Amino acid sequence: MKLNRYFKYSEFEKCLDQILNRSENHSWQKSVIGKSVLRKSIYGLKFGSGNNRVLIWSQMHGNEFPSTRALIRL
């Protein structure tokens, strides 16, 4: 699924679930790490193992959509 320039939260959740349900991504763990001021879930994804950790942050503010679209494509 591809996200358009402006997308609804429900479209993002559907896209995220489609990615996580792919067979090669079974080791990924999705968790709710917080709630927005609108009480929508903020998700964290964890995968891989090792000593190094990488944090990738998307959408500090609700209208910063390009970073979320880039992460979905990544």
C-alpha positions, -999 to +999 in steps of 0.1 A: +000+000+000+012+035-008+003+065+012-008+096-006+006+130+002-022+136+027-034+105+044-057+096+073-045+079+104-066+049+096-048+046+062-014+047+080-025+020+104-037-002+076-004+003+057+016-004+088-003-037+094+002-048+058+039-043+061+041-062+094+020-091+080+045-098+052+062-132+057+097-118+059+088-094+088+076-120+113+104-110+138+091-074+139+073-064+171+048-035+171+038-019+204+019+012+215+045+034+232+021+063+239-009+083+229-013+115+210-032+145+224-061+131+202-057+098+220-044+080+189-018+053+194+019+061+189+036+030+176+071+017+182+086-011+160+114-033+171+133-058+150+167-074+148+193-081+175+227-069+185+244-043+206+237-013+184+203+004+185+190+029+159+161+053+166+141+066+136+115+092+145+087+103+123+062+131+126+071+152+156+041+173+146+009+160+130+013+178+097+049+165+090+038+138+067+069+134+044+089+116+070+062+090+077+058+083+040+095+079+037+097+054+066+068+034+051+087+031+018+119+022+036 
